[in-house]
Structures are given as structure tokens and as C-alpha cells.
Amino acid sequence: MAFSATSAPGYVITPRQIGYAPSPLLLIDLAVPRDVDPEVRSLPGCTVRDVDDLEGVAVSSFERRLEEVPRAEAIVVEEAARFVLRQRELAAAPAIASLRRRAEEIRAGELARAAGRLADLSPAERRSVESLTAQIVAKLLHAPTVRAKEAAGRDENMYADALLHLFALNDV
């Protein structure tokens, strides 16, 4: 491959200079006036591209890019909608986090209060009780969490507000 972009008044690359090309040769002529003699195009194994060819490539490339615009716009619209939904869901996040934090405080407090009654449990049994209570809390909070996120996604904060009010989360 060779690039040529001189300001020479005549051809810099001629068929005589190239002779026989043992392997394919690509010549890119960016000069105006041309550096590569047009006769070089007829030599076996030689391909010559010039500024005029690049214009055709640019037009073709531009047309292909234009064909992709609707698809790109659809992707942007979809991602923007997902972003807005995620932002709305985040509006419920503080209420959900407060609810989960409060539920964990209650769970841990109740386990601590029951520590005397659980003193005879082995470490494995103690872990089972802790795991069981954590699973119960998670199952109880799952539906309200999902509903609060869904409502927030519709730009309705009623569930998040209800969680804050019903569980007195603002009072803590």
C-alpha cells in the first residue's frame, strides 16, 4: 500500500516505475493534480484510489448511515424511556430502604430479646433461626417493595408515601 499526496506538477508514480507487481498493490492518490498516472489502474494487481473515489465512498457511506438513523433513534427513545423509568423508581428508593432498615432493626431486636430462650441452640441452629427470620421479613416486604417501585415507575408515589406513613418511617 502506498499513499501519495505531493504538490508535484506531474505524475510521481507511473506504470514504468511500478513494473510488475508480484502481490496486490493499493495506491491511494490524495494529490490534486494527481500523482498516480491513470495508466497504473490497468496494471495487473494494482488498485488506485483517488480523491474522486473517496467522494463516492463518502456519499455511499453517508447513505448507509442515513438508513441507520431510524434504528438509532429507536434505540435512543427506548433507552431514554428506561432511564426515566429508573429515575422514577429511584424516587421510591428512600422509602423502601427505610422500610427494610426498620424491618431489620425490629428483627434483630426481637432476636436479641429472645437470646435467653435461644441460648441452648447450637451455632448452626442459631444461624438457621436468623436465616428463617430474615427470609420471613424478606417475603413480607417483597410485594410492598415491588408495588412501590411499579407505582413510582408510573410517576405515582402513593405507595412510597403510604409505606412512610403506615410504618411511621418518618417518625424514627
Salt bridges, closest charged atoms under 4 A:
ASP50 OD2 - ARG34 NE 3.44
ASP50 OD2 - ARG41 NH2 2.80
ASP52 OD2 - ARG34 NH2 2.95
ASP53 OD2 - ARG41 NH2 3.52
GLU68 OE1 - ARG71 NE 3.57
GLU78 OE2 - ARG82 NH1 3.83
GLU79 OE2 - ARG82 NH1 3.20
GLU89 OE1 - ARG86 NH1 3.96
GLU104 OE2 - ARG107 NH2 2.83
GLU105 OE1 - ARG102 NH1 3.45
GLU110 OE1 - ARG113 NH2 3.61
GLU130 OE2 - ARG126 NE 3.17
GLU156 OE1 - ARG154 NH2 3.36
